[in-house]
Amino acid sequence: MKKKILILCTGNSCRSQIAEGYMRFFAENKADIYSAGVETHGVNPKAISIMKEDRIDISNHTSNNIEEYANINFDFVITVCDNAKERCPFFPTKAVKFHYNFPDPAKATGTDVEITEQFRTVRELIKTYCKNFVSEHLI
């Protein structure tokens, strides 16, 4: 039976979207992957762009609110920012919870080139995390 994984962030616009893309890629058909936010901010265009550089298309992803998934019995819940961890509602589930506070690329400052580079740095951190998570928990 496939595992169900929820990736949770504040606005479901960058970090959780990137993580959903990589988790789907690395997990292949071993899990159903969802992402959500405690708020919804829309999918960040820079997140779409930097994922496309790595041949992963998240352009059809939607920004979802955590409440949309209240009836799903998740096996794993991964919070990818401290704010989401603190604000995460109680789930009546036995989900194993994981947390990693990735930097928020949407808050990057500087020139467009500098901001894009910060998005790439966070992308690589999330990519490594997702690859390791799949190899440790889904194989």
C-alpha positions, 0 to 999 in steps of 0.5 A: 500500500502506498504511503501518504506524505504531506509537506507543509509550509506557511503559504504553500508557494515555494519550499513545499512546492519544491519539496512536493516536486522532488518527493514525487520524482524520487518516490516514483510510485511508492507514495502519494504526495501532497503539499499544503500551507497554513495559508495559501499564497499561490505557487511562486513563479521563481519556484516554477522556473528554478524547478524547470532548470532541473527538469521538474515541472511544477507549473500545474501545482496548486496552492492548497490549504491544510484544511483541504486534507483534514480527512486524509490519514497521512503516514508522514507529515513534513514541515519545511519551515518553523512557522508551519511547525508552530501553526500546524493544526492537530491531525487525528492521525498517527502520522510520523512528523518530520521537520526541517527549517529551510530558508525562505527563498521568497524573502531573498533580497538583492538583484534578480540574479542574486535572488535566483541564486538563493532560490537555487541554493534552497532548491538543492537543500530540499532536493537532497532532503527529499532524496534522503527521505525517500531512501530512508523511509520508502524503500 
